[in-house]
């Protein structure tokens, strides 16, 4: 007889197929991640797109997370309605001038610490238009490409984009990146992490050329299901 991994005993009275969650395992994972990040003097902003659960996100905040990361306007709206007051939309949204622009404005007005990613002047212009009429500037982070070649500006161009955002009346909080290429294999992790560090350093230097501080430097390793976006 071959023994496999330990599996929890499912609750009785549930017809299959069904999904059930062992919260003791969930909580152990949450605290393991939080302790690993806190132990390095950093802060954790978990990405909730993996579980899409208000309950689990609240458990992450209770364990010490500073806020949450989402990947769409819709996700942000769900968590905002649930009372989350620190939300980072880590995706470069094209706001346009229609319903999406109004939704972004509503999030900006309703969430005390709402921020959103930008990787182009055109995208920043759309966000600036969407925020017209708000009492405070919309908070953005410049996305940099650290090797995944999916989105983001070149690290050396981050300062130029940040300066353009300031001219548009946006608040520039810092930079963020996602080294997706590091998730291709275990062997790719070290090189991807090194690429992420080099890209962040180059972007910070690019900010400095314009006299702009990169107060938030955010990254997220793809091999982890709960990316520590919001490392400060």
Backbone as JSON, one array per atom type, in Angstrom:
{
  "sequence": "XXXXXXXXXXXXXXXXXXXXXXXXXXXXXXXXXXXXXXXXXXXXXXXXXXXXXXXXXXXXXXXXXXXXXXXXXXXXXXXXXXXXXXXXXXXXXXXXXXXXXXXXXXXXXXXXXXXXXXXXXXXXXXXXXXXXXXXXXXXXXXXXXXXXXXXXXXXXXXXXXXXXXXXXXXXXXXXXXXXXXXXXXXXXXXXXXXXXXXXXXXXXXXXXXXXXXXXXXXXXXXXXXXXXXXXX",
  "N": [[0.85, -1.2, 0.0], [0.62, 2.17, -0.9], [1.43, 5.11, 0.69], [-0.02, 8.31, 0.68], [-0.11, 11.96, 0.59], [-1.21, 13.62, 3.58], [-4.66, 13.99, 3.98], [-7.36, 16.07, 4.87], [-10.28, 15.12, 6.73], [-13.35, 15.18, 5.14], [-16.26, 17.24, 5.79], [-19.32, 15.82, 7.04], [-22.35, 14.95, 5.29], [-22.24, 16.42, 2.95], [-22.73, 16.63, -0.46], [-20.88, 15.28, -3.13], [-19.48, 16.4, -6.31], [-17.6, 18.75, -4.35], [-16.26, 21.67, -2.81], [-14.17, 22.12, -0.06], [-12.56, 23.81, 2.66], [-9.74, 23.6, 4.7], [-9.34, 25.45, 7.37], [-7.35, 25.58, 9.28], [-5.04, 24.9, 7.93], [-4.99, 26.92, 6.04], [-4.67, 29.19, 7.72], [-2.18, 28.6, 8.84], [-0.54, 28.78, 6.59], [-0.91, 31.47, 5.93], [0.25, 32.78, 8.14], [2.83, 31.78, 7.94], [3.75, 32.92, 5.56], [3.47, 35.66, 6.22], [5.24, 35.9, 8.42], [7.65, 35.28, 7.18], [8.03, 37.45, 5.44], [7.86, 39.68, 7.18], [10.01, 39.12, 8.79], [12.14, 39.95, 7.3], [12.08, 42.61, 7.45], [10.22, 43.85, 5.84], [7.04, 44.8, 4.34], [3.89, 43.21, 3.84], [1.66, 42.87, 1.17], [-0.74, 41.11, 0.22], [-1.82, 39.4, -2.76], [-5.06, 39.15, -3.72], [-6.31, 37.89, -5.79], [-5.93, 35.22, -6.13], [-7.46, 33.81, -4.28], [-9.84, 35.27, -4.0], [-11.48, 35.91, -1.83], [-13.22, 37.51, 0.69], [-13.26, 36.82, 3.37], [-10.83, 35.33, 3.7], [-8.99, 37.3, 3.02], [-9.37, 39.1, 5.09], [-8.35, 37.59, 7.17], [-5.7, 37.6, 6.43], [-5.05, 40.3, 6.75], [-5.42, 40.51, 9.5], [-3.31, 39.01, 10.33], [-1.2, 40.66, 9.84], [-0.8, 41.89, 7.35], [-0.47, 44.83, 5.31], [-2.33, 45.8, 3.58], [-4.25, 45.09, 0.6], [-3.8, 43.55, -2.64], [-5.21, 43.8, -5.85], [-6.51, 42.68, -9.07], [-8.26, 43.78, -10.87], [-10.83, 46.2, -11.69], [-13.33, 45.34, -10.9], [-12.72, 43.41, -8.87], [-11.59, 45.15, -7.0], [-13.81, 46.69, -6.34], [-15.49, 44.86, -5.05], [-14.05, 44.27, -2.69], [-13.79, 46.79, -1.63], [-16.43, 47.4, -1.04], [-16.74, 45.63, 1.0], [-15.42, 46.86, 3.0], [-12.64, 47.21, 3.0], [-9.84, 49.29, 3.27], [-7.43, 49.89, 2.09], [-6.24, 49.48, -0.86], [-4.56, 48.19, -3.63], [-4.55, 48.37, -7.03], [-3.05, 46.42, -9.05], [-2.56, 46.64, -11.88], [-2.37, 47.87, -15.15], [-4.7, 49.92, -15.95], [-6.88, 50.93, -18.57], [-8.6, 53.68, -18.42], [-10.46, 55.19, -19.89], [-13.4, 57.08, -20.85], [-15.9, 56.44, -20.07], [-18.09, 54.26, -18.31], [-16.16, 52.8, -16.86], [-14.27, 54.72, -16.1], [-15.8, 56.23, -14.32], [-16.21, 54.32, -12.35], [-13.62, 53.95, -11.39], [-13.17, 56.48, -10.32], [-15.09, 56.44, -8.27], [-14.04, 54.43, -6.65], [-11.64, 55.63, -5.91], [-12.6, 57.79, -4.43], [-13.97, 56.47, -2.41], [-12.26, 54.69, -1.1], [-9.88, 55.07, 1.29], [-7.06, 54.65, 0.95], [-6.4, 54.14, -1.94], [-4.79, 52.9, -4.78], [-3.24, 52.7, -8.04], [-1.88, 51.04, -10.92], [0.41, 52.26, -13.46], [1.71, 52.42, -16.77], [2.21, 53.98, -18.94], [2.18, 57.19, -20.58], [-0.17, 57.85, -21.89], [-2.02, 56.18, -20.63], [-1.86, 57.25, -18.05], [-2.89, 59.78, -18.53], [-5.57, 59.17, -19.03], [-6.34, 58.23, -16.49], [-5.96, 60.54, -14.99], [-7.94, 62.17, -16.06], [-10.16, 60.72, -15.25], [-10.1, 61.16, -12.54], [-10.8, 63.77, -12.18], [-12.29, 66.33, -10.33], [-12.17, 65.11, -7.87], [-11.29, 65.28, -4.37], [-8.69, 64.85, -3.64], [-5.46, 63.98, -5.06], [-5.22, 61.26, -7.39], [-3.66, 58.26, -6.51], [-0.79, 56.74, -7.81], [1.3, 54.0, -8.97], [4.26, 53.41, -10.71], [4.62, 50.99, -13.13], [7.24, 48.75, -13.76], [9.16, 46.92, -16.13], [10.63, 43.99, -15.35], [11.72, 41.91, -16.71], [9.81, 40.08, -17.56], [8.5, 40.88, -19.83], [5.84, 41.6, -20.33], [4.25, 43.74, -19.42], [4.66, 47.18, -18.36], [7.18, 49.78, -18.04], [10.51, 50.35, -19.31], [13.07, 50.08, -16.88], [14.86, 52.29, -16.71], [13.34, 54.32, -17.76], [11.4, 54.93, -16.02], [11.42, 57.18, -14.33], [10.93, 59.3, -16.1], [8.27, 58.79, -16.79], [7.08, 59.0, -14.29], [7.5, 61.72, -13.74], [5.89, 62.84, -15.73], [3.42, 61.98, -14.83], [3.16, 63.42, -12.45], [2.95, 65.98, -13.5], [0.46, 65.78, -14.59], [-1.1, 65.9, -12.42], [-1.32, 63.73, -10.78], [-0.64, 61.62, -7.92], [2.46, 60.33, -7.19], [3.49, 57.37, -5.95], [5.48, 55.44, -6.05], [7.16, 52.54, -7.3], [6.37, 49.43, -9.0], [6.69, 45.91, -9.73], [6.59, 42.8, -11.55], [8.14, 39.85, -11.76], [7.5, 37.78, -13.88], [8.83, 35.92, -15.48], [10.4, 34.5, -13.79], [8.98, 32.42, -12.84], [9.01, 30.26, -14.52], [10.46, 27.94, -14.05], [12.05, 26.08, -11.36], [14.72, 26.53, -11.55], [14.83, 28.98, -12.74], [14.23, 30.85, -10.86], [16.19, 32.18, -9.21], [17.64, 33.76, -11.04], [15.56, 35.34, -12.03], [14.81, 36.71, -9.71], [17.13, 38.2, -9.28], [17.07, 39.8, -11.55], [14.81, 41.3, -10.97], [15.65, 42.81, -8.76], [17.75, 44.33, -9.89], [16.3, 45.78, -11.79], [14.56, 47.26, -10.17], [16.39, 48.85, -8.75], [17.47, 50.36, -10.85], [15.18, 51.75, -11.66], [14.59, 53.26, -9.38], [16.82, 54.9, -9.35], [16.31, 56.27, -11.7], [14.03, 57.69, -10.98], [15.23, 59.38, -9.11], [16.76, 61.07, -10.68], [14.92, 62.89, -11.51], [14.31, 64.01, -9.16], [12.39, 62.74, -7.67], [11.07, 60.86, -5.06], [11.06, 57.33, -4.54], [8.96, 56.08, -2.72], [7.49, 53.78, -2.25], [8.39, 50.54, -3.02], [7.65, 47.9, -4.8], [7.25, 44.4, -5.18], [6.69, 41.1, -6.55], [7.05, 37.7, -6.17], [6.52, 35.2, -8.56], [6.5, 32.32, -8.07], [5.16, 32.02, -5.69], [1.92, 31.67, -4.45], [0.66, 33.67, -3.12], [1.44, 36.62, -3.65], [3.85, 38.94, -2.4], [3.02, 41.75, -2.88], [3.6, 45.19, -2.52], [5.86, 45.6, -1.0], [7.78, 47.53, 1.11]],
  "CA": [[0.0, 0.0, 0.0], [1.41, 3.39, -1.0], [0.83, 6.2, 1.47], [0.06, 9.6, 0.02], [-0.13, 13.11, 1.51], [-2.33, 13.65, 4.53], [-5.82, 14.74, 3.53], [-8.33, 16.27, 5.94], [-11.53, 14.39, 6.6], [-14.38, 16.14, 4.74], [-17.45, 17.29, 6.64], [-20.36, 14.89, 6.65], [-23.58, 15.54, 4.79], [-22.01, 17.23, 1.76], [-22.7, 15.83, -1.67], [-19.74, 15.57, -4.0], [-18.23, 17.12, -6.0], [-17.74, 19.96, -3.54], [-14.99, 22.23, -2.33], [-14.13, 22.53, 1.34], [-11.26, 24.37, 3.01], [-9.26, 23.39, 6.06], [-8.87, 26.77, 7.79], [-6.11, 25.47, 10.05], [-3.97, 24.92, 6.94], [-4.99, 28.27, 5.5], [-4.08, 30.11, 8.71], [-0.76, 28.29, 8.96], [0.12, 29.33, 5.41], [-0.95, 32.92, 6.04], [1.24, 33.21, 9.13], [4.17, 31.44, 7.43], [4.1, 33.97, 4.61], [3.63, 36.93, 6.93], [6.47, 35.87, 9.22], [8.8, 35.29, 6.27], [8.2, 38.81, 4.94], [8.13, 40.57, 8.31], [11.35, 38.82, 9.28], [13.12, 40.65, 6.46], [11.87, 44.04, 7.61], [9.37, 44.33, 4.76], [5.62, 44.69, 4.59], [3.21, 42.3, 2.92], [0.38, 43.26, 0.59], [-1.05, 39.91, -0.56], [-2.67, 39.49, -3.94], [-6.25, 38.36, -3.39], [-6.92, 37.29, -6.98], [-5.8, 33.77, -6.06], [-8.56, 33.21, -3.52], [-11.05, 36.08, -4.19], [-12.31, 35.7, -0.65], [-13.17, 38.56, 1.7], [-12.92, 36.17, 4.64], [-9.41, 35.02, 3.75], [-8.25, 38.55, 3.0], [-9.43, 39.64, 6.45], [-7.41, 36.81, 7.96], [-4.35, 38.06, 6.07], [-4.86, 41.59, 7.42], [-5.3, 40.25, 10.93], [-1.98, 38.45, 10.57], [-0.19, 41.7, 9.72], [-0.69, 42.5, 6.02], [-0.77, 46.27, 5.37], [-3.41, 46.08, 2.65], [-4.41, 44.02, -0.37], [-3.58, 43.81, -4.06], [-6.23, 43.22, -6.72], [-6.1, 42.71, -10.48], [-9.28, 44.37, -11.74], [-11.73, 47.16, -11.07], [-14.37, 44.55, -10.26], [-12.21, 42.89, -7.6], [-11.44, 46.28, -6.09], [-15.14, 47.1, -5.89], [-15.99, 43.86, -4.09], [-13.36, 44.41, -1.41], [-14.13, 48.12, -1.11], [-17.77, 47.28, -0.45], [-16.6, 44.85, 2.23], [-14.81, 47.7, 4.02], [-11.18, 47.29, 2.92], [-9.52, 50.71, 3.08], [-6.1, 50.03, 1.49], [-6.32, 48.58, -2.02], [-3.7, 48.51, -4.76], [-4.94, 47.71, -8.27], [-1.74, 46.21, -9.68], [-2.76, 46.4, -13.29], [-2.42, 49.15, -15.84], [-6.06, 50.03, -16.46], [-7.24, 51.99, -19.51], [-9.81, 54.18, -17.78], [-11.43, 55.67, -20.85], [-14.24, 58.2, -20.39], [-17.22, 55.92, -19.82], [-18.44, 53.69, -17.01], [-14.98, 52.39, -16.11], [-13.69, 55.92, -15.49], [-16.63, 56.57, -13.16], [-15.97, 53.31, -11.31], [-12.32, 54.26, -10.79], [-13.38, 57.67, -9.48], [-15.82, 56.02, -7.07], [-13.09, 53.71, -5.8], [-10.71, 56.64, -5.39], [-13.3, 58.58, -3.42], [-14.48, 55.65, -1.32], [-11.21, 53.92, -0.42], [-8.9, 56.05, 1.76], [-5.74, 54.41, 0.35], [-6.56, 53.43, -3.21], [-3.73, 53.21, -5.73], [-3.41, 51.97, -9.28], [-0.66, 50.99, -11.71], [0.51, 53.01, -14.71], [2.94, 52.14, -17.52], [2.3, 54.82, -20.14], [1.65, 58.54, -20.41], [-1.56, 57.83, -22.34], [-2.8, 55.59, -19.56], [-1.9, 58.21, -16.96], [-3.82, 60.85, -18.93], [-6.92, 58.65, -18.82], [-6.6, 58.2, -15.05], [-6.07, 61.92, -14.53], [-9.28, 62.63, -16.45], [-11.14, 60.02, -14.43], [-10.05, 61.68, -11.17], [-11.2, 65.18, -12.15], [-13.37, 66.6, -9.39], [-11.91, 64.51, -6.57], [-10.69, 66.2, -3.41], [-7.27, 64.57, -3.5], [-4.95, 63.38, -6.29], [-5.23, 59.81, -7.5], [-2.34, 57.72, -6.18], [-0.36, 55.74, -8.8], [2.63, 53.42, -8.93], [4.76, 53.15, -12.06], [5.02, 49.6, -13.32], [8.46, 48.56, -14.53], [9.37, 45.58, -16.68], [11.87, 43.43, -14.81], [12.15, 40.76, -17.5], [8.7, 39.25, -18.04], [8.11, 41.4, -21.14], [4.39, 41.58, -20.43], [3.79, 45.13, -19.25], [5.63, 47.98, -17.62], [8.18, 50.53, -18.78], [11.9, 50.0, -19.01], [13.42, 50.69, -15.59], [15.49, 53.6, -16.87], [12.35, 55.29, -18.22], [10.38, 55.08, -14.97], [11.42, 58.55, -13.83], [10.26, 60.16, -17.09], [6.83, 58.58, -16.66], [6.68, 59.55, -12.99], [7.44, 63.18, -13.89], [4.71, 63.15, -16.53], [2.26, 61.76, -13.96], [3.07, 64.56, -11.54], [2.46, 67.12, -14.28], [-0.96, 65.55, -14.82], [-1.81, 66.06, -11.16], [-1.41, 62.46, -10.06], [0.32, 61.42, -6.84], [3.34, 59.21, -7.52], [3.88, 56.72, -4.7], [6.68, 54.63, -6.2], [7.23, 51.6, -8.42], [6.08, 48.02, -8.73], [7.07, 45.03, -10.83], [6.24, 41.39, -11.42], [9.07, 39.08, -12.58], [6.82, 36.55, -14.26], [9.73, 34.94, -16.09], [11.04, 33.71, -12.73], [8.13, 31.29, -12.51], [9.06, 29.23, -15.56], [11.01, 26.73, -13.45], [12.78, 26.34, -10.12], [16.04, 27.04, -11.91], [14.71, 30.36, -13.2], [13.87, 31.75, -9.77], [17.3, 33.01, -8.75], [17.91, 34.76, -12.06], [14.44, 36.26, -12.06], [14.9, 37.58, -8.53], [18.22, 39.14, -9.52], [16.57, 40.76, -12.54], [13.87, 42.18, -10.28], [16.43, 43.74, -7.93], [18.45, 45.27, -10.78], [15.3, 46.66, -12.4], [14.08, 48.19, -9.14], [17.47, 49.81, -8.48], [17.56, 51.28, -12.0], [14.0, 52.6, -11.64], [14.76, 54.21, -8.28], [17.81, 55.88, -9.81], [15.62, 57.07, -12.7], [13.21, 58.62, -10.21], [16.11, 60.34, -8.45], [17.18, 62.05, -11.68], [13.86, 63.91, -11.55], [14.07, 64.48, -7.81], [11.16, 62.1, -7.17], [11.37, 59.71, -4.21], [10.28, 56.1, -4.73], [8.66, 55.69, -1.34], [7.04, 52.39, -2.27], [9.06, 49.67, -3.98], [6.8, 46.71, -4.66], [7.55, 43.28, -6.06], [5.96, 39.89, -6.22], [7.62, 36.5, -6.79], [5.48, 34.34, -9.13], [6.34, 30.96, -7.54], [4.31, 32.04, -4.51], [0.53, 31.95, -4.82], [0.24, 34.9, -2.46], [2.56, 37.51, -3.94], [3.98, 40.05, -1.48], [2.98, 43.08, -3.48], [3.55, 46.22, -1.5], [7.06, 45.61, -0.19], [8.17, 48.93, 1.26]],
  "C": [[0.88, 1.25, 0.0], [0.71, 4.5, -0.22], [1.03, 7.52, 0.75], [0.06, 10.72, 1.04], [-1.36, 13.04, 2.41], [-3.45, 14.52, 3.98], [-6.8, 14.88, 4.67], [-9.6, 15.48, 5.68], [-12.63, 15.39, 6.24], [-15.56, 16.13, 5.7], [-18.5, 16.3, 6.14], [-21.57, 15.65, 6.1], [-23.42, 16.42, 3.58], [-21.92, 16.32, 0.54], [-21.5, 16.24, -2.52], [-20.21, 15.7, -5.44], [-18.51, 18.41, -5.23], [-16.36, 20.41, -3.1], [-15.13, 22.55, -0.85], [-12.7, 22.92, 1.69], [-10.94, 24.08, 4.46], [-8.63, 24.7, 6.54], [-7.6, 26.7, 8.63], [-4.9, 25.49, 9.11], [-3.85, 26.32, 6.34], [-4.29, 29.23, 6.45], [-2.59, 29.86, 8.88], [0.02, 28.88, 7.79], [0.18, 30.85, 5.47], [0.14, 33.41, 6.98], [2.66, 32.89, 8.67], [4.64, 32.51, 6.45], [4.37, 35.3, 5.31], [4.93, 36.98, 7.72], [7.72, 35.92, 8.34], [9.09, 36.7, 5.77], [8.57, 39.77, 6.06], [9.55, 40.36, 8.84], [12.45, 39.48, 8.49], [12.94, 42.16, 6.52], [11.03, 44.67, 6.52], [7.91, 44.22, 5.15], [4.97, 43.87, 3.48], [1.87, 42.87, 2.48], [-0.05, 42.11, -0.31], [-2.0, 40.18, -1.71], [-3.87, 38.57, -3.71], [-6.89, 37.71, -4.61], [-6.85, 35.77, -6.93], [-6.95, 33.13, -5.31], [-9.89, 33.97, -3.67], [-12.02, 35.96, -3.02], [-12.14, 36.84, 0.34], [-12.75, 37.98, 3.04], [-11.42, 35.91, 4.75], [-8.56, 36.29, 3.75], [-8.26, 39.19, 4.39], [-8.48, 38.88, 7.37], [-5.97, 37.26, 7.67], [-4.06, 39.42, 6.72], [-4.65, 41.4, 8.91], [-3.92, 39.7, 11.29], [-0.87, 39.47, 10.4], [-0.03, 42.33, 8.36], [-1.13, 43.97, 6.09], [-1.95, 46.66, 4.48], [-3.51, 44.92, 1.68], [-4.09, 44.51, -1.77], [-4.68, 43.12, -4.85], [-5.8, 43.38, -8.18], [-7.14, 43.31, -11.41], [-10.12, 45.36, -10.96], [-12.83, 46.42, -10.3], [-13.94, 43.98, -8.93], [-12.09, 44.01, -6.58], [-12.79, 46.69, -5.52], [-15.7, 46.14, -4.84], [-15.35, 44.07, -2.72], [-13.6, 45.79, -0.8], [-15.49, 48.08, -0.42], [-17.72, 46.53, 0.87], [-15.85, 45.63, 3.32], [-13.29, 47.79, 4.0], [-10.79, 48.71, 2.54], [-8.14, 50.96, 2.49], [-5.99, 49.02, 0.36], [-5.41, 49.08, -3.13], [-4.15, 47.69, -5.96], [-3.68, 47.58, -9.12], [-1.9, 45.8, -11.14], [-2.92, 47.75, -13.97], [-3.74, 49.28, -16.59], [-6.18, 51.19, -17.47], [-8.59, 52.53, -19.06], [-10.87, 54.6, -18.78], [-12.24, 56.84, -20.28], [-15.66, 57.74, -20.06], [-17.4, 55.4, -18.41], [-17.2, 53.31, -16.19], [-14.32, 53.59, -15.43], [-14.47, 56.32, -14.25], [-16.4, 55.59, -12.02], [-14.64, 53.56, -10.61], [-12.44, 55.48, -9.88], [-14.1, 57.3, -8.19], [-14.91, 55.26, -6.11], [-12.13, 54.69, -5.14], [-11.34, 57.44, -4.26], [-13.67, 57.75, -2.19], [-13.44, 54.89, -0.52], [-10.1, 54.89, -0.01], [-7.51, 55.89, 1.14], [-5.92, 53.51, -0.88], [-5.43, 53.86, -4.13], [-3.85, 52.28, -6.93], [-2.13, 52.06, -10.12], [-0.75, 51.77, -13.01], [1.79, 52.58, -15.44], [3.03, 52.92, -18.83], [1.72, 56.2, -19.83], [0.18, 58.57, -20.82], [-2.47, 57.25, -21.27], [-2.94, 56.53, -18.38], [-2.86, 59.35, -17.27], [-5.27, 60.42, -18.71], [-7.27, 58.65, -17.33], [-6.77, 59.62, -14.49], [-7.45, 62.5, -14.87], [-10.34, 62.0, -15.57], [-11.22, 60.61, -13.02], [-10.44, 63.15, -11.07], [-12.4, 65.36, -11.21], [-13.17, 65.98, -8.03], [-11.17, 65.48, -5.67], [-9.2, 65.97, -3.22], [-6.77, 63.9, -4.78], [-5.01, 61.86, -6.24], [-3.81, 59.29, -7.33], [-1.98, 56.62, -7.19], [1.02, 55.19, -8.45], [3.04, 53.11, -10.37], [5.18, 51.69, -12.15], [6.27, 49.53, -14.19], [8.55, 47.11, -14.99], [10.7, 45.05, -16.15], [12.28, 42.15, -15.52], [11.04, 39.9, -18.04], [8.23, 39.63, -19.43], [6.59, 41.32, -21.38], [3.81, 42.98, -20.38], [4.84, 45.87, -18.46], [6.61, 48.69, -18.53], [9.57, 50.0, -18.47], [12.32, 50.72, -17.74], [14.02, 52.08, -15.71], [14.55, 54.69, -17.32], [11.28, 55.58, -17.16], [10.28, 56.51, -14.47], [10.73, 59.51, -14.79], [8.74, 60.03, -16.96], [6.32, 59.16, -15.35], [6.54, 61.07, -13.07], [6.21, 63.6, -14.68], [3.44, 62.98, -15.69], [2.07, 62.92, -12.99], [2.52, 65.78, -12.27], [0.96, 67.01, -14.55], [-1.78, 65.68, -13.54], [-2.0, 64.78, -10.38], [-0.37, 62.41, -8.94], [1.15, 60.18, -7.16], [3.88, 58.61, -6.22], [5.16, 55.92, -4.83], [6.59, 53.73, -7.42], [6.74, 50.22, -8.0], [6.46, 47.2, -9.96], [6.66, 43.6, -10.52], [7.15, 40.57, -12.32], [8.49, 37.73, -12.99], [7.72, 35.49, -14.86], [10.42, 34.07, -15.05], [10.22, 32.48, -12.37], [8.15, 30.17, -13.52], [9.55, 27.89, -15.02], [11.7, 27.09, -12.15], [14.14, 26.96, -10.43], [15.99, 28.52, -12.3], [14.5, 31.35, -12.05], [15.0, 32.7, -9.37], [17.6, 34.12, -9.77], [16.8, 35.79, -12.15], [14.46, 37.22, -10.89], [16.0, 38.62, -8.7], [17.81, 40.2, -10.54], [15.65, 41.78, -11.88], [14.61, 43.23, -9.46], [17.12, 44.79, -8.8], [17.46, 46.27, -11.39], [14.81, 47.69, -11.4], [15.13, 49.25, -8.84], [17.59, 50.83, -9.61], [16.37, 52.24, -12.01], [14.09, 53.66, -10.54], [15.75, 55.3, -8.67], [17.19, 56.81, -10.85], [14.7, 58.09, -12.05], [14.07, 59.75, -9.66], [16.58, 61.43, -9.41], [16.19, 63.2, -11.74], [13.55, 64.45, -10.16], [12.81, 63.91, -7.19], [11.53, 60.91, -6.3], [10.48, 58.52, -4.56], [9.99, 55.54, -3.35], [8.19, 54.24, -1.25], [7.76, 51.65, -3.38], [8.42, 48.3, -3.81], [7.18, 45.64, -5.66], [6.76, 42.07, -5.65], [6.53, 38.68, -6.92], [6.54, 35.55, -7.28], [5.4, 32.93, -8.57], [5.43, 30.89, -6.32], [2.9, 32.42, -4.93], [0.05, 33.26, -4.21], [1.38, 35.89, -2.56], [2.65, 38.66, -2.95], [4.09, 41.39, -2.19], [2.91, 44.1, -2.36], [4.73, 46.16, -0.57], [7.58, 47.04, -0.11], [9.47, 49.04, 2.03]]
}
